Amino acid sequence: MSGSTARRLFRGTGPFELTEPVLERALDELAAAIAPSGEVSIVIAVANGGTIPGAGLAGRLTVPLTHIHAKHNRTDAIHTQATGNVAVAFPDGFPDALSGRVLLVDDICGSGATFDAVTAALAARLTTGARIETVALCRNAGADREPDWAAYTVDDWVVFPWETPPAGIKLVALPAPLNGRPL
């Protein structure tokens, strides 16, 4: 599926490192911000980057978790622009129908293409009144779309705790988010 062709911003302020303790704080803050807006029926994590944050939010909100596959980056090399062409695949056992408030979680909203493609793929499975809200740990400032929920807005590459840091490159630590507000 073809999606956004927004260009991610890489201003040379990073690459940023989101450490495990900061990840946990960001998930706490996101869950605290999301919960008052109503009951969540399910969390859908975008594999692979959204797997850990999706599980963390599902656990904090005490709701079921599933995942969906989406891929569009040609490489994991830093400062790589997204293609805008996203392949979405439903794993075995994915729910046929989604109701209520559905959280779609990814690690980063780089261009917006993944959220756009997955939201479109999920549309046929939404029951009447169901709605998808997008959640990202980070939003790149060059993205075409704003996730409904994000802990950070960044202007460079982000290395997450489950990723291998690039060799020979100094990373800039992201601070903990404050009161559910994007930094």
Solvent accessible surface area in square Angstrom, and as a share of the most:
residue,aa,sasa,rsa
1,M,128,0.57
2,S,83,0.53
3,G,25,0.24
4,S,13,0.09
5,T,109,0.64
6,A,15,0.12
7,R,161,0.59
8,R,22,0.08
9,L,53,0.26
10,F,50,0.21
11,R,159,0.58
12,G,62,0.59
13,T,69,0.40
14,G,16,0.16
15,P,6,0.04
16,F,23,0.10
17,E,58,0.26
18,L,0,0.00
19,T,43,0.25
20,E,91,0.41
21,P,99,0.62
22,V,22,0.13
23,L,0,0.00
24,E,68,0.30
25,R,90,0.33
26,A,0,0.00
27,L,2,0.01
28,D,72,0.37
29,E,24,0.11
30,L,3,0.02
31,A,10,0.08
32,A,67,0.52
33,A,29,0.23
34,I,0,0.00
35,A,52,0.41
36,P,111,0.70
37,S,60,0.39
38,G,33,0.32
39,E,157,0.70
40,V,8,0.04
41,S,41,0.26
42,I,22,0.11
43,V,0,0.00
44,I,0,0.00
45,A,1,0.01
46,V,4,0.03
47,A,11,0.09
48,N,127,0.65
49,G,16,0.16
50,G,0,0.00
51,T,61,0.36
52,I,80,0.40
53,P,1,0.01
54,G,0,0.00
55,A,46,0.36
56,G,16,0.15
57,L,1,0.00
58,A,5,0.04
59,G,52,0.50
60,R,85,0.31
61,L,30,0.15
62,T,120,0.70
63,V,26,0.15
64,P,83,0.52
65,L,81,0.40
66,T,25,0.14
67,H,72,0.32
68,I,0,0.00
69,H,78,0.35
70,A,15,0.11
71,K,126,0.53
72,H,28,0.13
73,N,43,0.22
74,R,175,0.64
75,T,59,0.34
76,D,120,0.62
77,A,56,0.44
78,I,38,0.19
79,H,76,0.34
80,T,19,0.11
81,Q,33,0.15
82,A,17,0.13
83,T,35,0.20
84,G,1,0.01
85,N,90,0.46
86,V,1,0.01
87,A,67,0.52
88,V,40,0.23
89,A,53,0.41
90,F,70,0.29
91,P,26,0.16
92,D,152,0.79
93,G,82,0.79
94,F,14,0.06
95,P,37,0.23
96,D,124,0.64
97,A,63,0.49
98,L,4,0.02
99,S,62,0.40
100,G,36,0.35
101,R,4,0.02
102,V,0,0.00
103,L,0,0.00
104,L,0,0.00
105,V,1,0.00
106,D,12,0.06
107,D,14,0.07
108,I,46,0.23
109,C,4,0.02
110,G,9,0.09
111,S,3,0.02
112,G,3,0.02
113,A,0,0.00
114,T,18,0.11
115,F,4,0.01
116,D,55,0.28
117,A,1,0.01
118,V,0,0.00
119,T,43,0.25
120,A,48,0.37
121,A,30,0.24
122,L,0,0.00
123,A,58,0.45
124,A,102,0.79
125,R,58,0.21
126,L,53,0.26
127,T,56,0.32
128,T,146,0.85
129,G,67,0.65
130,A,16,0.13
131,R,114,0.42
132,I,30,0.15
133,E,20,0.09
134,T,4,0.02
135,V,1,0.00
136,A,0,0.00
137,L,2,0.01
138,C,0,0.00
139,R,28,0.10
140,N,2,0.01
141,A,38,0.29
142,G,19,0.18
143,A,9,0.07
144,D,99,0.51
145,R,67,0.25
146,E,121,0.54
147,P,12,0.07
148,D,80,0.42
149,W,57,0.20
150,A,13,0.10
151,A,3,0.02
152,Y,2,0.01
153,T,55,0.32
154,V,8,0.04
155,D,29,0.15
156,D,0,0.00
157,W,36,0.13
158,V,6,0.03
159,V,6,0.04
160,F,6,0.03
161,P,49,0.31
162,W,74,0.26
163,E,67,0.30
164,T,126,0.73
165,P,71,0.45
166,P,33,0.21
167,A,102,0.79
168,G,90,0.86
169,I,72,0.36
170,K,174,0.74
171,L,31,0.16
172,V,67,0.39
173,A,69,0.54
174,L,15,0.07
175,P,86,0.54
176,A,33,0.25
177,P,1,0.00
178,L,106,0.53
179,N,116,0.60
180,G,21,0.20
181,R,167,0.61
182,P,81,0.51
183,L,79,0.39
